[in-house]
Amino acid sequence: MKTIDLTTGPVQRVIVTLALPLVGSSLLQFTYSLVDMFWVGALGSDAVASIGAASFYIMLGQAIQSLIVVGTGIKVSQAVGRRDQALIQRYVRAGRRMNLGLGLSFVFLL
């Protein structure tokens, strides 16, 4: 596996390297929502309203899930800075378990 060290080199290149996947995923999500509204819009205003109401719960789940992702990312970044591979793996596993547990809880709650 190829390892890329983002702690060295020009800061602007590092920031762009980190930001491009986020921008791309946001663009894809926006495009998906827009196409979804076009298709559902043909069914009438009640269908569009129900999609809008249901999307609140989707966004709520994503917001809660992002708490775990950001927190895990911070701890993993600190462990990467220390070059502690065991701690990195531990944080990644804990983040995955927390995401899975929260996701399943949210699914069963809804």
N, C-alpha and C positions, 0 to 999 in steps of 0.2 A: 504494500500500500504506500502510495506517495504521501509524504508529510510536507505540509506547507506551514512555515513559521510566519505568522502574521505579526509577530512582535518585533520584527526587524524590517528595515527598508523604509521607503518614503511613506509618510502617514496618509497622504491623499490616496495612494494606490491601495493601501490596506483598507481604508474606509470604503472606497468604491468596490473593492472585492467583496467586502461584507454586505454592502447595501444592494448590489445587483440582484441576488436571489430574492431578497425581501420585496423589492420593487416589482420583480417579475411575478411573484406569487400574488401580490396585491392586484396587479393588472389582470391576471387570470381570474381571480375571484370576482372582481368588478365586472369583467366581461361575462362570466357565467351568470351573475345576477341580472345583468341587463338582458341577455338572451332569454333567461327564464321569464322575466317580466313581459317581454314581447310575446312569447308563446302563451303565457297565461292571460295576457291582456286580451287575447282573442275570445276568451271565455266570458269576459264581462268584469264589471267593477267589483262584484262580490268576490270573485276569485282572486283578483289583485289585492283586495283588502285582506283576505285570509292569508295570502303569501306574506304580506307585510307584517301581520300579527305573528305568524309563525317564525318569521326571521328574527324577531326579538329574542326568542329562546335560543336560536342558533348563535346569535351574537353574544348572548349572556354566557353560554357554554364556552365560547371561544375566549371571552374575557377572563373567565375563571381559570381556564386552562393555561392562558398566557402567564398567569401568576406563577405557575409551576415551571413553565418553560424559561421565563426570565430568571427566576431564582436559581434554577438548576444551572442555567448558562453562566450566571455570575460565579457560582461555586466551582464549576468546571474551569472557567477562565482563570480563577485564582490558582487552582491546582495545576493547570497547564503552565502558569507562570513559575510555579515552584518545581515544575518538571517531575511531579509525583504521579506516575502512571497508575499505581494502585488506588490512590484517592480519586483520580479521574474516573476510573471504572466504577468505583463505589458510588460516586455522585450520579453518574449516568444511569446505573441500575436503579438507584433510588428514585430518580426523576421519572424513569419509565414506569416503575411500580405506582408512583403517585398519580401519574397521568392516566394509567389504566384504571386504577381505583376510582379516581374522580370521574372519569368518563363513564364507567359502568354505573356509578351512583347517579350521575346526571340522567343517564338513559332510563334507569328504573324509576327515578323521581318523576320524569316527564311521562 
